[in-house]
Amino acid sequence: MIRSLDDRHAFRARRERAWRNSADYWLRGPLRHVTDVGDYIVARTIELCRATNRERPQVVDMGIGDAWLLRALLHTGISFSYAGLDVTPLFLSRARAEFGQLPHVRFEHVDLETTVSLSFDADVVVNAFNFLELCDLDVAMENAARFLRPSGTLLASTIDKTYLLLALSHGWDGFIENLRLYQELPGIKYDFQPIDLGIAVSSDLEYPSVLYSADDFISGARRQNLALAGYREHAFTSKPVPKIYCHYEFVKDSSS
C-alpha cells in the first residue's frame, strides 16, 4: 500500500538499494519506457535544439540510465553538446567507457535532491522519468531551472499518477484501497513497484514511484520561473502494465 513520504532518509536508503540491485537490468535493456516513448523524447529534443540560434545547442540529461538519449542523439547527426547527470556510479562508468572519448560530451556524478553547483547554459534539459523517483521535486526543479539558459526548455516526461497507483496495487481491491489512501494520507505519497519488463513484472527488482500530480509539476516549475509551454500524452493502456505517459515542456523566463 502507498504511504506518506514523511521519512526521506528511509526512502532514499531503500531507493539506493533498489538502484544498486537493478543496475544491471537497466543497462541491459530494452527498457519499457524507452520502447514506448523514447522516439518521441528524442524527436522533441532535436526539434528544441533546432529551434535555437546556436551552432551547438547544449542538452543536459537529468538521470542518464543506460545513456539511451545520448546514443539516439548521436545517431541523428545533429550538432550538440551533452552533459549527462546521474547518482548511480555504475551508470556513469559505463557511459564514460562508451562515450567518454567524444568531444562535447561530459558526465557528472550528482545528487539531484541537493543543490547542484555545476554551471550549464543549456538550451534543453531533459528529465525522462527521473522526477518520479525523487523525494524532493522542488530542489530537483530548482536544479533544472539553474541548468537552463533564459528561454531554454525543460522537457519532463513522467507517468500519470493514476497508472502508477494501478501498478503499485495488488488486484482490484488493492487499487481501491490505494485510491482511498491517496485521498486521505497527508502530503506526497509513494511506494516501490516491481520493474515492468514489458511482458510481465519482475519478481525481485523494484523502483520507486512518487505520486506527484500535474499540480505539483506545474506549481513547482512556476516557483522557479518556468512557464508551462506544452503538454503531450501517450497512452499505452493495452499492455500488461498499462501506462499513460505525460510530457511537460517548461520554458525559463527570458529575464531570469
Secondary structure by P-SEA (a helix, b strand, c coil): cccccccaaaaaaaaaaaaaaaaaaaaacccccccccaaaaaaaaaaaaaaccccbbbbbbcccccaaaaaaaaaacccbbbbbbbccaaaaaaaaacccccccbbbbbccccccccccccccbbbbcccccccccaaaaaaaaaaaccccbbbbbbbccaaaaaaaacccaaaaaaaaaaaacccccccccccccccccccccbbbbbbbccaaaaaaaaaaacccccbbbbbbcccccbbbbbbbbbbbccccc
